[in-house]
Amino acid sequence: MRKIKLLSSPIGIGITTGIIASIIFTAIFQPLLYFLGDSFIALVSKFSTNFNDSIYKSAATSSIDWIIIDIYSKIALLFALGLGIFAGTVSSLINKYKSITTHENQADSSQKDIKKIYRKFSLTSTFVIILIGFFTFKLQINYNKAVHSQELIEAYTIRTAIIAPYIDEKERLLIHSKWVQMKSEQDYIKINKDIEKLAALENIILPDLPNK
């Protein structure tokens, strides 16, 4: 009985709502955010060369914010959990208050109070959702950029490892020097053309470059 009462209490309902919100976020909204993040990066890259080139600069210097990658899912999940608990608890308290005041036959005054509470709750919830949504999406953009930079690094590492036995030390160092100096997508294309020319001399087939 105590467990049932605990689950039906405002905090119990809030925790349940939070857990459900977390599951929904992980299963539906997180993949959607990743897709939207990629779409945003592709769109902005068409209009901003600096934004696009920042992905290649990060790959060249390996200055990827691994903290963002490591904690992104945890923070996003906590946002969903916290928002669910907040919404579920407050909604339950409002409904409980509504039930009590109606039972006490104080309909007129209590209904006005309830409408005010609902209005304040709706405004607060909307503000919190917008604020959390903004920071979550911003975090998602940084996460997606870091993932793309890592894909570039992995492709470069694999390609240079394949041709390494067929080139001398000077050629290897020259390629790596160009890589660490890379500042744009054009630099990236030139470096890979050089790698492909060296591979062609030995009839080596290299793996395709990742699509950004």
Secondary structure, 3 states (H helix, E strand, C coil): CHHHHHHHCHHHHHHHHHHHHHHHHHHHHHHHHHHHHHHHHHHHHHHCHHHHHHHHHHHHHCCCCHHHHHHHHHHHHHHHHHHHHHHHHHHHHHHHHHHHHHHCCCHHHHHHHHHHHHHHHHHHHHHHHHHHHHHHHHHHHHHHHHHHHHHHHHHHHHHHHHHHHHCCHHHHHHHHHHHHCCCCHHHHHHHHHHHHHHHHHCCCCCCCCCCC
